[in-house]
Amino acid sequence: MKKYLYLTFLLLTASFSYAQNNAWLIPRVIYVGDPATLVVSLPGAENTGDYFLYPESPNFPTDTDIDFHKITLERRTAGSRLLIEFTAFTPGLLELPAIEIERERFAGLTVTVNSVVDTTTPLILSRPASPLAIPGTSLMLYGIMAISILLFLLILWFFMKGRKFLQAWIEKWKRKQLFNSMRIVEKRLNRLLQKGGDKRKIVDKLSIEFRNFLSIFTKLNCRAMTANEFKLLPEFLQDSEYTSAFLANFFSRCDEIRFCGGELETKEISQLLESLRLYLAALEKTKEGGAA
């Protein structure tokens, strides 16, 4: 009986020594956290196919320092192999737990796992990094700082005074658009008159559009005013012939032309359009007109 036990022990020892001496890692050198495969060369056996162990398998090995992914036993007549796919999380010489697959047991397998940190020297803090030596770096940094400060001051100015400035600019732009639109009306009516259009409709359009312009400009309801009521408007063009009396006379002439029963003359309507054009030019140039 003792003879058989001794023989069994020798066979197991020889099998372990053979497996350990015929094992290699892929890659040859592994570090903590690297996926690797331990390949163990085994003697040839009957070619019965490949056998696998997955994490869901009942006999799948577990270890606190090693995460096993898959275990494969390849049986070939020319030579079998055991492939152990794993990831180790502790440096040093690690012994794998016993692996049982297809009625075979493999124990005593070891792997060497290296550390990315050099443990042979004491850990010390590194010296501060040297300043950037790239040409133009200082100019870029100071430029960014200057732009940031300028942007901050611009935002601060906008919140303090920028709104009033922006509002004044918008009002000026609207006033310019108002004058441009009235000039377009005058040119369109003049072309229509030269082409022989209906003179009474031209005068009607001239009176209505000019009243709309004055209503927006003065912020008064000039659409409902009679000709004489225009004398009550503020004087925008002092020391000039284009006073409030000019506006009263202009609309009086429009009313006379519109409601007369006789034939309308082209020359008289042209004079009204000319008066409008001169009035607009004088009004836009004056300081009072620009500030209105």
C-alpha positions as CSV (number, residue, x, y, z in Angstrom):
1,M,0.0,0.0,0.0
2,K,2.8,2.4,0.9
3,K,4.4,1.6,-2.4
4,Y,1.4,2.7,-4.4
5,L,1.0,6.0,-2.4
6,Y,4.7,6.8,-3.0
7,L,4.3,6.1,-6.7
8,T,1.2,8.4,-6.9
9,F,3.1,11.2,-5.2
10,L,6.0,10.8,-7.6
11,L,3.6,11.0,-10.6
12,L,1.9,14.2,-9.3
13,T,5.3,15.8,-8.6
14,A,6.6,14.9,-12.0
15,S,3.4,16.2,-13.7
16,F,3.6,19.5,-11.7
17,S,7.3,19.9,-12.6
18,Y,6.6,19.2,-16.2
19,A,3.7,21.7,-16.4
20,Q,5.6,24.4,-14.6
21,N,8.7,24.0,-16.7
22,N,6.7,24.0,-19.9
23,A,4.6,27.2,-19.2
24,W,5.0,30.7,-20.6
25,L,3.2,34.0,-20.5
26,I,1.8,36.0,-23.4
27,P,3.1,38.6,-23.3
28,R,6.4,37.5,-21.7
29,V,6.4,40.5,-19.2
30,I,3.2,41.6,-17.6
31,Y,2.3,44.4,-15.2
32,V,-0.4,45.0,-12.8
33,G,-3.7,45.4,-14.7
34,D,-2.4,43.9,-17.9
35,P,-4.6,41.2,-19.6
36,A,-2.4,38.1,-20.1
37,T,-2.5,34.4,-21.0
38,L,-0.6,31.6,-19.3
39,V,0.1,28.8,-21.8
40,V,0.9,25.4,-20.2
41,S,2.3,22.7,-22.6
42,L,0.9,19.2,-21.8
43,P,1.7,15.7,-23.1
44,G,-0.2,14.5,-26.2
45,A,-3.6,12.9,-25.7
46,E,-6.5,11.6,-27.8
47,N,-7.9,14.4,-29.9
48,T,-11.3,14.9,-28.4
49,G,-11.7,18.6,-29.0
50,D,-11.4,21.7,-26.8
51,Y,-12.9,22.2,-23.4
52,F,-13.7,25.6,-21.9
53,L,-14.4,27.1,-18.5
54,Y,-16.2,30.5,-18.3
55,P,-17.0,32.6,-15.3
56,E,-20.5,31.0,-15.3
57,S,-19.0,27.5,-15.1
58,P,-19.3,25.6,-11.7
59,N,-15.6,24.9,-11.3
60,F,-14.4,28.3,-12.5
61,P,-11.4,29.4,-10.2
62,T,-11.6,32.5,-8.1
63,D,-8.9,34.6,-6.4
64,T,-8.8,37.9,-4.6
65,D,-5.8,39.1,-6.5
66,I,-6.5,37.6,-9.9
67,D,-9.4,38.1,-12.2
68,F,-9.8,35.0,-14.5
69,H,-11.6,35.5,-17.9
70,K,-11.5,32.1,-19.6
71,I,-9.7,28.8,-19.4
72,T,-9.2,26.5,-22.4
73,L,-8.0,22.9,-22.5
74,E,-6.8,21.8,-26.0
75,R,-6.3,18.1,-26.5
76,R,-4.2,17.1,-29.4
77,T,-2.2,14.0,-30.2
78,A,0.9,16.0,-31.0
79,G,0.7,17.9,-27.8
80,S,-2.1,19.4,-25.6
81,R,-2.2,22.9,-24.1
82,L,-3.9,24.6,-21.2
83,L,-4.6,28.3,-21.8
84,I,-5.5,30.5,-18.8
85,E,-6.6,34.1,-19.6
86,F,-6.4,36.4,-16.6
87,T,-5.6,39.9,-15.2
88,A,-3.6,40.3,-12.0
89,F,-3.9,43.2,-9.6
90,T,-1.1,42.5,-7.2
91,P,2.7,42.6,-8.1
92,G,5.0,39.7,-7.2
93,L,5.1,36.0,-7.6
94,L,1.5,34.8,-7.6
95,E,0.3,31.2,-7.3
96,L,-2.8,30.4,-9.2
97,P,-5.6,28.4,-7.5
98,A,-6.1,24.8,-8.5
99,I,-7.9,24.4,-11.8
100,E,-10.2,21.4,-12.5
101,I,-11.3,20.9,-16.1
102,E,-12.5,17.7,-17.8
103,R,-11.5,15.5,-14.9
104,E,-8.0,16.9,-14.8
105,R,-6.6,19.0,-12.0
106,F,-3.8,21.6,-12.4
107,A,-2.3,23.1,-9.2
108,G,0.9,25.0,-8.2
109,L,1.0,27.2,-11.3
110,T,2.7,30.5,-10.7
111,V,3.1,33.8,-12.6
112,T,5.3,36.8,-12.0
113,V,3.6,40.2,-12.2
114,N,5.6,43.4,-12.3
115,S,4.7,46.7,-10.9
116,V,4.7,50.0,-12.9
117,V,6.1,51.7,-9.8
118,D,9.8,51.1,-8.9
119,T,9.7,49.8,-5.4
120,T,13.5,49.4,-5.0
121,T,14.0,53.1,-4.3
122,P,12.2,55.3,-1.7
123,L,9.3,57.4,-3.0
124,I,10.1,61.1,-3.2
125,L,8.3,64.1,-4.7
126,S,9.7,65.3,-8.0
127,R,11.0,68.8,-8.4
128,P,8.7,71.5,-9.7
129,A,8.4,71.5,-13.5
130,S,10.6,74.0,-15.3
131,P,8.9,77.0,-17.0
132,L,7.7,76.6,-20.6
133,A,10.5,77.3,-23.0
134,I,8.5,77.4,-26.2
135,P,9.1,80.6,-28.1
136,G,6.2,83.0,-27.9
137,T,4.7,81.4,-24.8
138,S,5.0,84.5,-22.6
139,L,3.6,86.7,-25.3
140,M,0.6,84.3,-25.7
141,L,0.0,84.2,-21.9
142,Y,0.2,87.9,-21.4
143,G,-1.9,88.5,-24.5
144,I,-4.6,86.2,-23.2
145,M,-4.5,88.0,-19.8
146,A,-4.7,91.5,-21.6
147,I,-7.7,90.3,-23.7
148,S,-9.4,88.9,-20.7
149,I,-9.0,92.2,-18.7
150,L,-10.2,94.2,-21.7
151,L,-13.2,92.0,-22.2
152,F,-14.1,92.3,-18.5
153,L,-13.8,96.1,-18.7
154,L,-15.9,96.2,-21.8
155,I,-18.6,94.1,-20.2
156,L,-18.5,96.4,-17.1
157,W,-18.8,99.5,-19.3
158,F,-21.7,98.0,-21.2
159,F,-23.6,97.3,-18.0
160,M,-22.9,100.8,-16.6
161,K,-23.2,103.0,-19.8
162,G,-23.4,100.8,-22.7
163,R,-27.2,100.3,-22.6
164,K,-27.8,104.1,-23.0
165,F,-25.2,104.3,-25.8
166,L,-26.8,101.3,-27.6
167,Q,-30.2,102.8,-27.2
168,A,-29.0,106.1,-28.7
169,W,-27.4,104.3,-31.6
170,I,-30.6,102.4,-32.3
171,E,-32.6,105.6,-32.2
172,K,-30.1,107.2,-34.6
173,W,-30.3,104.2,-37.0
174,K,-34.2,104.2,-36.9
175,R,-34.1,108.0,-37.7
176,K,-31.8,107.4,-40.6
177,Q,-34.1,104.6,-41.9
178,L,-37.0,107.0,-41.6
179,F,-35.4,109.7,-43.7
180,N,-34.3,107.1,-46.3
181,S,-37.8,105.6,-46.6
182,M,-39.3,109.1,-47.1
183,R,-36.7,109.9,-49.8
184,I,-37.7,106.6,-51.6
185,V,-41.3,107.7,-51.5
186,E,-40.5,111.1,-53.0
187,K,-38.4,109.5,-55.8
188,R,-41.1,106.9,-56.6
189,L,-43.8,109.6,-56.8
190,N,-41.6,111.8,-59.0
191,R,-41.0,108.9,-61.5
192,L,-44.7,108.2,-61.5
193,L,-45.5,111.8,-62.2
194,Q,-43.0,111.9,-65.1
195,K,-44.6,108.8,-66.6
196,G,-48.0,110.5,-66.6
197,G,-49.6,108.9,-63.6
198,D,-52.8,110.0,-61.9
199,K,-51.8,113.4,-60.4
200,R,-54.5,113.5,-57.8
201,K,-53.5,110.1,-56.5
202,I,-49.9,111.2,-56.4
203,V,-50.8,114.2,-54.3
204,D,-52.9,112.0,-52.0
205,K,-50.0,109.7,-51.5
206,L,-47.6,112.5,-50.9
207,S,-49.8,114.1,-48.3
208,I,-50.4,110.8,-46.5
209,E,-46.8,109.6,-46.5
210,F,-45.4,113.0,-45.4
211,R,-47.9,113.1,-42.5
212,N,-46.8,109.6,-41.4
213,F,-43.2,110.7,-41.5
214,L,-43.9,113.8,-39.3
215,S,-46.0,111.7,-36.9
216,I,-43.0,109.3,-36.3
217,F,-40.5,112.2,-36.2
218,T,-42.4,114.5,-33.8
219,K,-44.2,111.7,-31.9
220,L,-47.4,113.6,-32.5
221,N,-50.5,112.6,-34.4
222,C,-49.9,114.6,-37.5
223,R,-52.3,112.4,-39.5
224,A,-55.4,114.0,-38.1
225,M,-54.1,117.6,-38.1
226,T,-55.5,120.3,-40.4
227,A,-53.1,122.4,-42.4
228,N,-53.3,125.3,-40.0
229,E,-52.6,123.1,-37.0
230,F,-49.1,122.4,-38.3
231,K,-48.2,126.0,-37.2
232,L,-48.4,124.7,-33.6
233,L,-45.6,122.2,-34.1
234,P,-42.2,122.9,-32.4
235,E,-39.7,124.7,-34.6
236,F,-37.1,122.1,-35.7
237,L,-35.5,124.4,-38.2
238,Q,-35.0,127.8,-36.6
239,D,-33.5,130.7,-38.7
240,S,-34.7,128.9,-41.8
241,E,-37.4,129.1,-44.3
242,Y,-38.6,125.6,-43.4
243,T,-40.5,126.5,-40.3
244,S,-43.9,125.2,-39.0
245,A,-45.5,127.8,-41.2
246,F,-43.8,126.1,-44.2
247,L,-45.5,122.8,-43.2
248,A,-48.9,124.6,-42.9
249,N,-48.5,126.2,-46.3
250,F,-47.3,122.8,-47.8
251,F,-50.4,120.9,-46.7
252,S,-52.7,123.8,-47.7
253,R,-51.4,123.6,-51.2
254,C,-51.8,119.8,-51.2
255,D,-55.4,120.2,-50.1
256,E,-56.1,122.8,-52.7
257,I,-54.7,120.5,-55.5
258,R,-56.5,117.4,-54.2
259,F,-60.0,119.0,-53.9
260,C,-60.0,121.3,-56.8
261,G,-62.2,120.3,-59.7
262,G,-60.0,121.5,-62.5
263,E,-57.1,120.0,-64.4
264,L,-53.9,119.4,-62.3
265,E,-50.6,120.8,-63.5
266,T,-47.5,118.7,-63.5
267,K,-45.3,121.7,-62.7
268,E,-47.2,122.4,-59.4
269,I,-46.9,118.9,-58.2
270,S,-43.2,118.8,-59.1
271,Q,-42.7,121.9,-57.0
272,L,-44.3,120.1,-54.0
273,L,-42.0,117.2,-54.4
274,E,-39.0,119.5,-54.7
275,S,-40.1,121.3,-51.5
276,L,-40.3,118.0,-49.7
277,R,-36.8,117.0,-50.9
278,L,-35.3,120.2,-49.7
279,Y,-37.1,120.1,-46.4
280,L,-35.8,116.6,-45.7
281,A,-32.2,117.5,-46.5
282,A,-32.4,120.6,-44.2
283,L,-34.1,118.7,-41.4
284,E,-31.5,115.9,-41.4
285,K,-28.5,118.3,-41.4
286,T,-29.6,120.4,-38.4
287,K,-28.5,119.6,-34.9
288,E,-32.1,119.7,-33.7
289,G,-33.1,117.2,-36.4
290,G,-30.3,114.8,-35.5
291,A,-31.2,115.0,-31.8
292,A,-35.0,114.7,-32.3
